[in-house]
Amino acid sequence: MATQTLAERSETLRPTGLSPLLTTAQLMARYGVSNWTVNEWVKKGCPLEPTAFRGRRFDPDHVRDWMAGLSGTAAVPAQRSA
């Protein structure tokens, strides 16, 4: 099975109403931030998705909504354009 891009996984899951979950590394790449920054976001309430295994997963839509609620602060950087 070939590795899919986030866009391809999103398209595959679209009919189900689901979105792919991001790992910490994928969230770091998406927003152009460090692991430390993601850890700080989690401490400040960035939403995590429950998993059956060790590790964290993030729903990109929930993270974006959370960031929109913090838009008046300088603590959350703007998303990098891909």
C-alpha positions in Angstrom: 0.0 0.0 0.0 1.4 3.3 -1.1 1.7 6.2 1.3 -1.1 8.8 0.8 -0.7 12.6 1.1 -3.0 14.4 3.6 -5.0 15.7 0.6 -5.5 12.2 -0.7 -6.5 10.9 2.7 -8.9 13.8 3.1 -10.5 13.0 -0.2 -10.8 9.3 0.7 -12.5 10.1 4.0 -14.7 12.9 2.8 -17.8 10.7 2.0 -17.7 9.4 5.6 -17.7 12.9 7.1 -14.3 12.2 8.8 -11.0 13.9 8.4 -7.6 12.4 8.9 -5.8 12.9 12.2 -2.4 14.5 12.3 0.6 13.3 14.4 2.6 15.9 16.3 5.2 15.9 13.5 2.6 16.5 10.9 1.0 19.4 13.0 4.5 20.8 13.4 5.1 20.7 9.6 1.6 22.2 8.9 2.1 25.2 11.1 5.9 25.5 10.8 6.5 25.3 14.5 8.6 23.2 16.9 7.7 20.3 19.1 8.0 22.7 22.1 5.4 25.0 20.6 2.9 22.1 20.0 3.5 21.0 23.6 2.7 24.5 24.8 -0.5 24.6 22.7 -1.6 21.3 24.3 -1.0 22.8 27.8 -3.1 25.8 26.7 -6.0 23.6 25.6 -5.3 22.6 22.0 -7.8 19.7 21.3 -6.4 16.2 21.2 -8.2 13.2 19.8 -8.4 10.0 21.8 -6.4 7.1 20.5 -6.2 3.4 21.5 -2.4 3.7 21.5 0.3 5.8 23.0 0.8 9.1 21.2 -1.2 12.2 20.3 -3.4 12.8 17.3 -4.9 16.1 16.3 -8.0 16.8 14.1 -6.9 19.6 11.8 -10.4 21.2 11.8 -10.6 21.2 15.6 -7.1 22.7 15.9 -8.0 25.4 13.4 -11.2 26.2 15.3 -9.3 26.4 18.5 -6.7 28.7 17.0 -9.5 30.9 15.6 -10.7 31.4 19.2 -7.3 32.6 20.1 -6.9 34.9 17.1 -6.5 37.9 19.3 -3.3 36.7 20.9 0.2 36.4 19.6 0.7 33.0 21.1 -0.6 31.2 17.9 1.2 31.7 14.6 -0.6 31.9 11.3 -0.6 28.7 9.3 2.1 28.4 6.7 0.9 28.3 3.2 1.7 25.0 1.5 
